Amino acid sequence: MTFETIGETLKQARLNKKISLDELQQITKIQKRYLEAIDNDDYDQLPGKFYVRAFIRQYAEAVGEDGDHLVDVFDGKSTLSAGKVVQRPEPEFVSGSRKAMHQEESNLSKFWTSLPVILLGLVALAIIIVVGYMTWQDRQADPIIGATSTSLTVDNSVVQTISSTKEQKESFSKNTASTTESVPKEKKMVITADQDTGSAIAVTITDAKKPLTLEFIATNRVWIGVSVNNTYVYQGTLAANETQKAQLPETATNATITLGAASNATIKANGEEIPINSGADNQNPKNVTLALRYVE
């Protein structure tokens, strides 16, 4: 059959090579709709003459035709040859490439080849499980028989077992006591107050944890100042029922607390109350000198 157009020539060459449009799209990277337009000589569907010439060359190269000659035909510089080409039907679309189909067939072949090995492995695994289960049952049964036989025939062994158990309990108790003794007990902070002169009192705090936190609880309006090495780290006036905290530097070994009205506030160190008032209502200023000894 003689073909009179470029599209007929390219299409028949493609069919002769049994290449579908989808496969040709993968080969040339040209969109399928443009390939269909070339098959139908509908070049108006292509973006421009430059692309028409380029696509014709790529199409022709993929199906074994002379692309330059076909471009010359498109440009009117040449004519199609009158050779006859056998017309063939459009090949069916095959999902995926030939390489993928070959790989899939290869994978199936490997699976069927390895199937006997897999079956043998499953049988061996089943045998191992059965043998292991039977062995476990035998071991579970042995201690019951052995214990009955020993207790009936050897009285001395029974006594020895009881004695051994008693010794183990005593040894465990000793080890537990030893472990308990070896763990050092946490030291508790101790607050000691010297003689209260009414205007001043010295307080010693030992085994305190760093940093020492002072808490002031006002029962009535009171001014409070806290100084370390003659430098105030806190000062302020508290209203009735107001609470305030101040943290001493970790390096501080002494501190002075000044109360504007001695009986108007309660002081706590790390949550423990410091005895600063002897019970009398004292509205005069008072200095509380702290000597600090921290836990090691």
C-alpha positions in Angstrom: 0.0 0.0 0.0 1.3 3.5 -0.9 1.2 6.2 1.8 0.6 9.8 0.7 1.2 11.6 4.1 3.9 11.9 6.7 1.5 10.7 9.4 0.5 7.6 7.5 4.1 6.8 6.9 5.2 7.1 10.5 2.1 5.4 11.9 2.6 2.3 9.7 6.3 2.2 10.5 5.4 2.2 14.1 2.8 -0.6 13.7 5.3 -2.6 11.7 7.7 -2.5 14.7 4.7 -3.3 17.0 5.2 -0.2 19.1 2.1 1.3 20.8 1.6 5.0 21.3 2.1 4.6 25.0 5.5 2.8 24.4 6.5 5.5 21.9 5.6 8.2 24.4 8.1 6.5 26.9 10.8 6.3 24.1 10.5 9.8 22.7 9.2 11.7 25.8 6.6 13.3 23.5 3.1 13.5 24.9 0.7 10.9 23.5 -1.8 13.6 22.2 1.0 15.1 20.0 1.9 11.6 18.7 -1.7 11.0 17.8 -1.9 14.4 16.1 1.2 13.4 13.9 -0.4 10.1 13.1 -3.5 12.0 11.9 -1.4 14.7 10.1 -3.2 17.2 12.4 -0.2 19.5 13.0 -2.4 22.4 14.2 -2.6 20.5 17.6 1.2 21.0 18.0 2.6 24.1 19.7 4.4 25.3 16.5 6.3 24.4 13.4 9.6 24.2 15.3 8.1 21.5 17.5 6.4 19.8 14.5 9.8 19.3 12.8 11.5 18.2 16.1 8.7 15.7 16.9 8.7 14.3 13.3 12.5 13.6 13.6 12.1 12.0 17.0 9.1 9.9 15.9 11.0 8.8 12.7 14.2 7.9 14.6 12.2 5.7 17.0 10.4 3.8 14.2 13.4 3.5 11.8 12.4 6.2 9.3 14.4 9.0 7.8 13.5 12.0 9.9 15.3 14.6 7.8 13.6 13.4 4.6 10.2 13.6 6.3 10.9 17.1 7.6 11.8 18.1 4.0 8.5 16.7 2.9 6.7 18.7 5.6 8.6 21.9 4.4 7.6 21.1 0.7 11.3 20.5 -0.3 10.7 16.8 -1.1 8.0 14.2 -1.7 7.3 10.8 -0.2 8.7 7.8 -2.0 6.2 5.5 -3.7 7.4 2.4 -2.0 4.9 0.0 -0.6 4.7 -0.9 3.0 2.6 -3.7 4.6 -0.1 -2.2 6.7 -0.5 -3.7 10.2 -3.1 -3.3 12.9 -2.5 -1.1 16.0 -0.8 -3.1 18.7 -2.5 -3.5 22.1 -1.3 -1.3 24.9 0.9 -3.2 27.3 1.0 -1.9 30.9 4.6 -1.2 31.8 7.8 -1.6 29.8 9.1 -4.8 28.3 11.9 -4.7 30.8 9.3 -4.6 33.7 7.4 -7.5 32.2 10.6 -9.5 31.9 11.5 -8.7 35.5 8.1 -9.7 36.7 8.4 -13.1 34.8 11.8 -13.6 36.3 10.5 -12.9 39.8 7.7 -15.5 39.3 10.2 -18.0 38.0 12.4 -17.5 41.1 9.4 -17.9 43.4 8.4 -21.2 41.9 12.0 -22.4 41.9 12.4 -21.6 45.6 9.0 -23.0 46.7 10.2 -26.5 47.5 13.0 -25.0 49.7 10.4 -22.9 51.6 8.1 -25.9 52.1 11.0 -28.0 53.5 11.9 -25.1 55.8 8.3 -24.9 57.2 8.3 -28.7 57.8 11.6 -28.5 59.6 10.3 -25.6 61.8 7.2 -27.6 62.6 9.3 -30.6 63.7 11.5 -28.4 65.9 8.4 -26.9 67.6 6.9 -30.3 68.3 10.2 -31.7 69.7 10.7 -28.6 71.9 7.1 -28.8 73.3 7.5 -32.5 74.2 10.9 -31.8 75.9 9.3 -29.0 77.9 6.5 -31.3 79.0 9.1 -33.9 80.2 11.0 -31.3 82.2 7.8 -30.1 83.8 7.0 -33.6 84.9 10.4 -34.6 86.4 10.5 -32.3 89.5 7.2 -33.7 90.8 8.4 -37.3 90.7 11.8 -36.5 92.1 10.4 -34.5 95.1 8.0 -37.3 96.0 10.7 -40.0 95.8 13.1 -38.0 98.0 10.6 -37.1 100.7 9.6 -40.8 101.0 12.9 -42.5 101.0 15.5 -40.1 102.4 14.4 -38.4 105.6 17.9 -36.9 106.2 17.7 -35.2 102.9 14.5 -33.5 103.8 15.9 -32.3 107.1 19.0 -31.0 105.3 16.9 -29.2 102.7 14.9 -27.5 105.5 18.1 -26.5 107.3 19.6 -25.2 104.1 16.5 -23.0 103.5 16.7 -21.7 107.0 20.3 -20.8 106.6 19.5 -19.0 103.3 16.8 -16.9 105.0 19.2 -16.0 107.8 21.9 -15.0 105.3 19.4 -12.9 103.4 18.3 -11.1 106.6 21.9 -10.4 107.5 22.7 -9.1 104.0 19.5 -6.9 104.1 20.5 -5.5 107.5 24.1 -4.9 106.2 22.8 -3.1 103.1 20.4 -1.0 105.3 23.3 0.0 107.6 25.6 0.8 104.7 23.1 3.4 103.3 23.9 6.7 105.1 20.9 8.4 106.7 20.1 11.9 105.4 21.2 14.5 107.9 18.5 16.7 109.3 19.0 20.4 109.5 19.4 21.7 113.1 18.6 25.2 114.3 20.0 26.4 117.6 19.2 29.8 119.1 21.4 31.6 121.7 20.2 34.0 124.4 17.6 36.5 123.2 18.3 40.1 124.4 15.1 41.5 122.9 17.0 43.5 120.3 19.3 40.8 119.0 19.6 37.0 118.9 22.2 34.7 117.4 21.1 31.6 115.6 23.3 28.7 114.4 22.0 26.5 111.5 23.9 23.3 110.9 23.6 20.6 108.1 21.7 23.1 105.9 21.2 22.3 102.2 22.4 24.8 99.6 21.1 27.3 98.8 19.4 28.4 102.0 16.0 29.9 101.4 14.5 32.3 104.0 10.7 32.7 104.2 9.1 35.7 105.9 5.4 35.5 107.1 4.1 38.9 108.3 1.4 38.9 111.0 1.3 42.7 110.8 3.0 45.4 108.8 6.8 45.0 109.1 10.0 46.1 107.4 12.5 43.3 106.8 16.1 43.5 105.5 18.6 40.7 104.8 22.3 41.4 104.4 25.3 39.2 103.7 28.8 40.7 104.3 27.1 44.1 104.9 25.3 44.0 101.5 21.6 43.8 101.3 20.3 40.8 99.3 16.7 41.6 100.2 14.8 44.5 101.8 11.1 45.4 101.7 7.9 46.1 103.7 5.4 43.3 104.1 1.7 43.9 104.8 -0.3 41.8 107.3 -0.6 38.1 106.1 1.9 38.7 103.3 4.7 36.2 102.6 8.0 36.8 100.9 11.1 34.6 100.2 14.7 35.4 99.8 17.5 33.1 98.7 21.0 33.4 100.2 24.1 33.0 98.1 25.6 29.5 98.2 28.9 30.8 99.5 27.3 32.7 102.4 28.4 31.5 105.9 26.6 34.2 107.8 23.7 36.6 107.3 21.9 39.3 109.3 18.1 39.7 109.3 16.8 43.0 110.5 13.1 43.3 111.6 11.5 46.7 112.0 9.1 45.2 114.6 10.3 42.0 116.1 6.9 40.4 116.9 5.3 41.2 113.5 7.0 38.4 111.5 7.8 34.7 111.5 11.0 33.5 109.8 11.7 30.1 108.3 14.9 28.6 106.9 14.4 25.9 104.3 10.9 25.4 105.7 12.0 25.2 109.4 11.0 28.0 111.7 13.7 30.1 113.4 12.9 30.9 117.1 13.4 34.7 117.1 10.7 35.7 119.6 10.6 34.7 123.3 6.8 35.2 123.4 6.6 38.9 124.4 5.0 41.5 122.2 8.1 43.3 120.9 7.4 46.2 118.4 11.1 47.3 118.5 13.7 46.6 115.8 15.6 43.3 116.2 18.7 41.8 114.5 18.9 38.1 113.9 22.4 36.9 113.2 22.7 33.6 111.3 25.8 31.4 111.4 25.5 28.8 108.6 27.0 25.3 108.4 26.1 23.4 105.2 25.7 19.6 104.9 28.7 17.9 103.2 
